[in-house]
């Protein structure tokens, strides 16, 4: 079904047997919401197209934006679900990107803009979120995967809220921001969110966060693809787990004034420490893990670099192990 507005064709999609929401609810202003899994009901139109495994891609030049741009949209047979693996709260595999996009859509339907910690949501709300996801996707659901997914949802919602603030709030008067409601956002919720941002407490927090960011001497950017998806692709290609030196090379380490040579200098130092031919005779080469820790610094609680958000010191090093590695202690 399509409707024409100006010179662009707008495609409208319906989802059978899902909670009834207005079309605007599914367009919450974030590019990742471009893909919504489609299940077909028992209507004649659905039965006529049930034999079609794939529909033409919306692709480039047709208005789709975000990480799923150009991807082929797949249709499900009635009663079927997409299988997806969940690692660290992230969907991994062929449908991983679509699964994460669906998560972003569902949590915005169930939660207010200002919701911060999803682990503190009422059980009824949590069950509603997972129930909607399980209408389209099937994964090995355990208490641990639920916990990790809720942590990921918290980060996703925070990113969406930050995007709304940057695009629709900053640099405008309070009257202007209240009047310019983002697409798909409830006007009353938007007004409440703007009032929170405009409060002295929130402004102090924003200023403190701004000052803290200036102290970061090495900001790491991975890109849109999750670290778990990158690791999964690496294992399929090389039949082994990547070390943290290799994971660091997948992203982009920004140069800052306090670190003149940036990420290139750090990668070169790690390579020198692990390559026998680049070492002097009296220096013994070290493992990739020890070189990574020696150059990047000691891992701290809540910050295990290049390991994924779900990793902690205990899960990464094991019980009773040092969080620095033997070589890090040696060089100090």
Secondary structure, DSSP 4 states (H G I P E B T S, - for coil): -EEEETTEEEE----TTS----GGGG--S-GGGG---EE--SSHHHHHHTT--B-----TTTT--STTTTPPPBEEPTT--EE-EEETTEEESTTHHHHHHHHHHHHHHHS-TT---GGGS-HHHHHHHHHHHHTTEE----HHHHHHHHHHHHHHHHHHHHHHHHHHTTTS-HHHHHHSPPTTS-HHHHHHHHHHHTSHHHHHHHHHHHHHHTT-S--EE--SS-HHHHHHHHHHHHSSPPPHHHHHHHSEE--BTTBTTHHHHHHHHHHHHH-GGGS-TT-----HHHHHHHHH---BTTB-TTS-TT--HHHHH-TT--SS-HHHHHH-
